[in-house]
């Protein structure tokens, strides 16, 4: 067997790295859009939260003012009720005193009527007319004093009753005002509860958005780190390929002109023969075995411009087998694509297996057709029960191309 050109397979690795880098860039762009949207959502939630906090403070200040007014009204009502009770007690006392005066005056009149003569005998015993006049006038003054006293008590009772009515009206008015304040306080308390629930909901949304933003930023940082690693590997691969090409170029320059011409003619004849002969080197490798046990073709070669065939197993971590006898020449791990195994079957053909979870073979190991080389599900961009399968045909000039694997089964 002829040895494959190292830079040819290196170009395959470079293409894979570049594809992975482009996928990471697209993911970074999507994550950046997501971060910007989350920042806008958080800004809107923050503004709404500040607005609700201001409304809550306004409601609490209004409730505090109304509670102070209610307390002041309660104090005034208590004072007026005390004054009303004092007035009622004074009215009761005066009414009792008035009743006593009425009884005494009634008894006096009845006594004067029954014992008119007997009541006037002291007057007749006066020693002189002057004495008689004084005694008679004293009896009249005594009756008039009782009458005047009753009139003053009635006037005082009427005034106290009017004051009691006025106090009662004031108490009723202040009670109505206090009840109105209480209703407003109750309504404000309900509004405050609604604002508090809205504020709590906004804070929960803020916390959820912050968690998502933190996780997205972490994923973005991880992707950036992976992208840097990929860019470093791409740069190293480019340098390696350039160095290989430079060495090959120097080697070709050292050859004799005649030998160079001969090889060019031979290569030309091989290229012309390759255009005529079938591209499937079955005479060397034979028919390929389907690489996923119990699987099927989920997406054919060329679907959406892909240069691979998507194979799907019966379950996650389906066994992957070697399509033909050969030697493992490359095992590359990419975080989002898992392991990529490349097996050389001849100097004209190689196969490639993408999304390998756990390789069962290593570079340089010879494998047999049907031998388990790993399981599906190594990456996150490809479902765990699928695998990308490529068939690589190497031309005599060292160039390579991907062909439809279904032509080899």
Rosetta blueprint (number, residue, H / E / L):
1 X L
2 X L
3 X L
4 X L
5 X L
6 X H
7 X H
8 X H
9 X H
10 X H
11 X H
12 X H
13 X H
14 X H
15 X H
16 X H
17 X H
18 X H
19 X H
20 X H
21 X H
22 X H
23 X H
24 X H
25 X H
26 X H
27 X H
28 X H
29 X H
30 X H
31 X H
32 X H
33 X H
34 X H
35 X H
36 X H
37 X H
38 X H
39 X H
40 X H
41 X H
42 X H
43 X H
44 X H
45 X H
46 X H
47 X H
48 X H
49 X H
50 X H
51 X H
52 X H
53 X H
54 X H
55 X H
56 X H
57 X H
58 X H
59 X H
60 X H
61 X H
62 X H
63 X H
64 X H
65 X H
66 X H
67 X H
68 X H
69 X H
70 X H
71 X H
72 X H
73 X H
74 X H
75 X H
76 X H
77 X H
78 X H
79 X H
80 X H
81 X H
82 X H
83 X H
84 X H
85 X H
86 X H
87 X H
88 X H
89 X H
90 X H
91 X H
92 X H
93 X H
94 X H
95 X H
96 X H
97 X H
98 X H
99 X H
100 X H
101 X H
102 X H
103 X H
104 X H
105 X H
106 X H
107 X H
108 X H
109 X H
110 X H
111 X H
112 X H
113 X H
114 X H
115 X L
116 X H
117 X H
118 X H
119 X H
120 X H
121 X H
122 X H
123 X H
124 X H
125 X L
126 X L
127 X L
128 X L
129 X H
130 X H
131 X H
132 X H
133 X H
134 X H
135 X H
136 X H
137 X H
138 X H
139 X H
140 X H
141 X H
142 X H
143 X H
144 X H
145 X H
146 X H
147 X H
148 X H
149 X H
150 X H
151 X H
152 X H
153 X H
154 X H
155 X H
156 X H
157 X H
158 X H
159 X H
160 X H
161 X H
162 X H
163 X H
164 X H
165 X H
166 X H
167 X H
168 X H
169 X H
170 X H
171 X H
172 X H
173 X H
174 X H
175 X H
176 X H
177 X H
178 X H
179 X H
180 X H
181 X H
182 X H
183 X H
184 X H
185 X H
186 X H
187 X H
188 X H
189 X H
190 X H
191 X H
192 X H
193 X H
194 X H
195 X H
196 X H
197 X H
198 X H
199 X H
200 X H
201 X H
202 X H
203 X H
204 X H
205 X H
206 X H
207 X H
208 X H
209 X H
210 X H
211 X H
212 X H
213 X H
214 X H
215 X H
216 X H
217 X H
218 X H
219 X H
220 X H
221 X H
222 X H
223 X H
224 X H
225 X H
226 X H
227 X H
228 X H
229 X H
230 X H
231 X H
232 X H
233 X H
234 X H
235 X H
236 X H
237 X H
238 X H
239 X H
240 X H
241 X H
242 X H
243 X H
244 X H
245 X H
246 X H
247 X H
248 X H
249 X H
250 X H
251 X H
252 X H
253 X H
254 X H
255 X L
256 X L
257 X H
258 X H
259 X H
260 X H
261 X H
262 X H
263 X H
264 X H
265 X H
266 X H
267 X H
268 X H
269 X H
270 X H
271 X H
272 X H
273 X H
274 X H
275 X H
276 X H
277 X L
278 X L
279 X L
280 X L
281 X L
282 X L
283 X L
284 X L
285 X L
286 X L
287 X L
288 X L
289 X L
290 X L
291 X L
292 X E
293 X L
294 X L
295 X L
296 X E
297 X E
298 X E
299 X E
300 X L
301 X L
302 X L
303 X H
304 X H
305 X H
306 X L
307 X L
308 X L
309 X E
310 X E
311 X E
312 X E
313 X L
314 X L
315 X L
316 X L
317 X L
318 X L
319 X E
320 X E
321 X E
322 X L
323 X L
324 X L
325 X L
326 X E
327 X E
328 X E
329 X E
330 X E
331 X E
332 X E
333 X E
334 X E
335 X L
336 X L
337 X L
338 X E
339 X E
340 X E
341 X E
342 X E
343 X E
344 X E
345 X L
346 X L
347 X L
348 X L
349 X E
350 X E
351 X E
352 X E
353 X E
354 X E
355 X E
356 X E
357 X L
358 X L
359 X L
360 X L
361 X L
362 X L
363 X L
364 X L
365 X L
366 X E
367 X E
368 X L
369 X L
370 X L
371 X L
372 X E
373 X E
374 X E
375 X E
376 X E
377 X L
378 X L
379 X L
380 X L
381 X L
382 X L
383 X L
384 X L
385 X L
386 X E
387 X E
388 X E
389 X E
390 X E
391 X E
392 X E
393 X E
394 X E
395 X L
396 X L
397 X L
398 X L
399 X L
400 X E
401 X E
402 X E
403 X E
404 X L
405 X H
406 X H
407 X H
408 X L
409 X L
